[in-house]
Amino acid sequence: MTIEAHIENGQVVLPSPLPLPDGTRVTVAALPASRQGKQSGEEPAPTLHDRMKSVIGIAEGLPSDASINVDHYLYGHPKQ
């Protein structure tokens, strides 16, 4: 079960009521900033295109079927 919560004044604030009996052991893990919900005024996370645009389209001299037979060219598997 995953339950989303937030930190308020240094304390974990859970939604209530929770469907858990008293005494249930739980683990709390902080999410990396990129997985946390966007705060107001915060820049949106860059898209995959934004992160990869420096390498998009720079490969030259590839076989015309490279995208279909990538495993053949990388690992020697039979062509499809």
C-alpha positions in Angstrom: 0.0 0.0 0.0 1.3 3.5 -0.8 0.0 6.5 1.0 1.0 10.0 0.0 1.8 12.5 2.8 3.7 15.8 3.1 6.0 17.5 5.6 4.6 20.3 7.7 6.8 22.1 10.3 9.2 19.2 10.2 6.5 16.5 10.8 5.0 13.9 8.4 1.3 14.8 7.9 -0.8 11.8 6.7 -4.3 12.0 5.4 -6.8 10.8 7.8 -8.5 8.5 8.5 -6.1 5.8 7.5 -7.3 2.3 6.9 -4.6 0.9 9.2 -5.0 -0.5 12.8 -3.0 1.1 15.6 0.4 -0.4 16.0 0.9 -1.0 12.3 4.6 -0.6 11.4 5.3 1.7 8.4 8.3 2.9 6.5 8.7 6.5 5.4 10.8 7.3 2.3 11.5 10.8 1.0 11.0 11.0 -2.8 13.7 12.7 -4.9 12.8 16.2 -5.9 12.0 15.2 -9.5 9.2 12.9 -8.3 7.7 15.3 -5.8 4.6 17.3 -6.7 5.2 20.6 -8.3 5.2 23.5 -5.8 3.7 26.8 -6.8 6.1 29.0 -8.7 8.4 26.1 -9.4 9.7 25.5 -12.9 8.3 22.4 -14.6 10.7 19.4 -14.9 12.4 19.3 -18.3 10.9 16.9 -20.8 12.8 13.9 -22.3 13.2 15.9 -25.5 14.7 18.9 -23.6 17.2 16.6 -21.8 18.2 14.7 -25.0 18.1 17.5 -27.6 21.9 17.9 -27.6 22.3 14.4 -29.1 19.1 14.1 -31.2 20.0 13.7 -34.9 23.8 13.7 -34.6 24.3 10.0 -35.5 25.6 9.6 -39.1 26.3 6.7 -41.3 23.9 4.2 -39.7 22.4 1.4 -41.6 18.8 2.2 -42.9 17.4 -0.7 -40.7 19.3 0.3 -37.5 16.2 1.0 -35.5 14.6 -2.3 -36.4 17.8 -4.4 -36.0 19.5 -2.6 -33.1 20.1 -5.9 -31.3 21.9 -7.3 -34.4 24.2 -4.3 -34.7 24.9 -4.1 -31.0 25.0 -7.7 -29.9 25.1 -9.8 -33.1 21.6 -11.2 -32.8 19.9 -12.4 -36.0 18.3 -9.7 -38.1 14.5 -9.3 -38.0 
